[in-house]
Structures are given as structure tokens and as C-alpha cells.
């Protein structure tokens, strides 16, 4: 409307909408969406109506029409997914404390409705934690299939390094503070175990690109905490990443090993340089691990995954206590992400099958 403004912002990892007059005074309104989610908006002062696009973990996508004069919000268009019934599932947001400094960190937990907290539910935990990127609520068919056909739990974490709480939150997960991101992710797993969602033998972690670094670093630092890790196109050589493709652009987040004052922090967590020399304890074998990459990835060079898995296999394949598989999946004629819908489906089918096998659960 000509005399009103809509303000849209992120609050606790969900979009909040406010209606104000031209002096900035907040106005009462009936703009309410069915769940915590992600909202975008379009409109013009030339018209008395605007449109919102809404999506969330259990809502594939809806468009709402808003009438500024009547303050009426009505459903205009809705995406439906055949065989999906949102009422069978539930989503809740919880906050946990990071184990090193006590920082409060949020995550969303998706599960079948009425899930029994028996401590043995197959669980996938996803994370990113970098480059000021916020993991907002969104819909994914593969997540819903996991809930429906496995009866498992899916968790989306909002770690430091992301943009969920502004630049201070982002900076708290960069350079010499990057370990905060791994601590947050490990603390999420510990929360889920302590609250009887799952246990280490039923827990898989997953992430891509910077999230692939997250998965590899956490598998290396806490092999006792996870059964399985899937690192998609991960940044895994933290001493030389800046020498390949566009890696030099990431030094603002990671730092650079060419600088003496930043080398030590990178070396301490670089997955390639921290592969265990041996397995000393019975319960400390490396988790089941799959790296995925593509031969034409011109963002994160496939050399990261090649070198890391080669080092894992070289160091650990002869260890009597290492029974978990250490694999790499290489896509041909693809880049940083699948080059077609078919390849995307095939990749997800392979990684999901790997997780199912490692966790010892069935697709029903």
C-alpha cells in the first residue's frame, strides 16, 4: 500500500514480517503463516495487494495474497506433493549449549509425529556453518522420504559461522575461531544422544562444500560420536585450498596458511593433515565415510576428496580394528553440484543407501 511498509527479517532462524507506517510505527496485522518458515514478498505502492511466498520443512511452497485495505491474508496457490501428508510429521526447534564455551545454538528436529525417544532412532544431522549463510527452513523431498520410509529423525543445525544471528555470529566461526563450528556440531550430536533421540551407532552426519569440511573434521576429531559421515565436495586440504580454482576467495573465512599467524589454526583442524596414524582403542575406528565429488568441479577441486580418501585408506585400511568402509563417489561430467536432475537423484540415492547400510536400517 502507498502509506504502509512491510519489513521482513530473520529472527531465531525463521522469517518475521512486520507492518509499519511511513513514520516507522508498527501496525497491527493478520499476516500469520502456518509454521516457522522462510518468507519472501513482492508488491508495489501502486497497488493495494502484495504476495508472499512461504515454505518450511513440512510445507512444499505456498503463495499468499495480502490485501492492505482489509488486512486479509488468503491462500492464492499451493504446491502439493503426491503421497505426502504433513500431519504425519512434526518439527520443533531446540537450543543447546556448545560444549566448549556454552554458546546457545539452535537446531530444527524433524521426526514422525509421536516419535518414541528410545535412544535408537536412525538420525541424520546436517550442517554448514560458514560464509555468513543461514540455513533457513525449507522443504526437501529426500528429507520427507527419510522420515516416511525409515521412520528416522532429520536435524538441521544452525552453527556459528553462518548468518543466522548477524555478523558477530558469522565471525565467531571464522579463521582462528573455526573450531567453534565443529564444537557446535559435536554438541548437537551430544544433545540428541543425551535426550534419547539416538545413539552413536545410529547417527549419521552430512554436509556439502564448507559443510563437507565440517563432516570430515568432526569424523576425525570425534570418531566415537558418529557411525557415518557423508562429505559432499568438501574443502579438506586447509593448507593449500587457496592455490586451486577460486579457493583464494575463501581466505576471508578460513584464513591462509601462507600467513604465519594463521597457519597453526588451519593445521590443527585440516582433515587431510589430521587423519589418525593408527587406531589405539577398540571403539575409536574411523566412522563409515563417503566423500562425493565431481570431475569437473571448478569451485572445490576434486583433489580435496581424492587426497583425503587416499590418505584415509593408506593410513587405516590395514588396521585390524578398522572395519568401517572408507569410500569415494566420483561423478563424471558434473561440477559443484549435479549437472542434471537425473544425476542429482542418483547421487542422493547412493548417499542415502550408504547411510542406510551403515546405520543398519531398512527402507520400508
C-alpha angles and dihedrals in degrees: 000000000000095000101036136066131205116218119198124189144150119262119174092341098309133090116259121195125204130185116213137171122240090271091058096253112146116243129206113252143166098229099135127151127205097249145357103294151129119290133188125182141202132188146120138231086237092069137054093222137065136184132230127200112208132187136162141164093285099026115077094200140307137188118214128195117218123199110206093199099051096027088230122152113196134177109254104174135357134193115227125199115208112243094011119122112179092197089072092065140049139205128203135175120224133179123220134183120250108241099232106044105008096245112165110242128184131220137171119232118204120193144146110282113269094020112183112232096223097143095245106080114134105247137189117199117196127195145163113170106179153084095034090286117150120213098218124182111283139160123255126178093207091055091051091048089053090053094044103041101031100030087224137142126256121197129194112196127203103209132182112272090054127096100248095113103024135263097320089058090048095049091049088069101045138092111338089005094057091106087070088070093054091044090052092051093048090048090054089057091047090052092052091049094046091050092050098247091125146329133236093268090059099039125104127178127204140182143147136229103338084009088056088059088050093054095046094046092050094046088052096045098040110023088157092063101060139045096198142016129191115192112188115203091331130188098237108156102068095177097058107022092108092062096065134067110319094337093120088070091064096061090092088068102029105028122227130275090215087072113078093214092055101039098082096054091050094046092051094063106021103128094214092054097044103052104137116258092218143344111258102171129053094233096043102079114133113271121254101281136194124180116193125199142149131236093232099044102139095177103052104020114231088234087084093063093037094054096041097050091043089054092047092051093043094051102036112023092085093048112111091214094053106092099144116100120252107201144166128206115203120194117206124223093009135109137199092336130006117305094218141022090250093055090046091054092046091051093050091046091053096047092044091049089050092052092047092051094047094047092045096234133132134233106237 
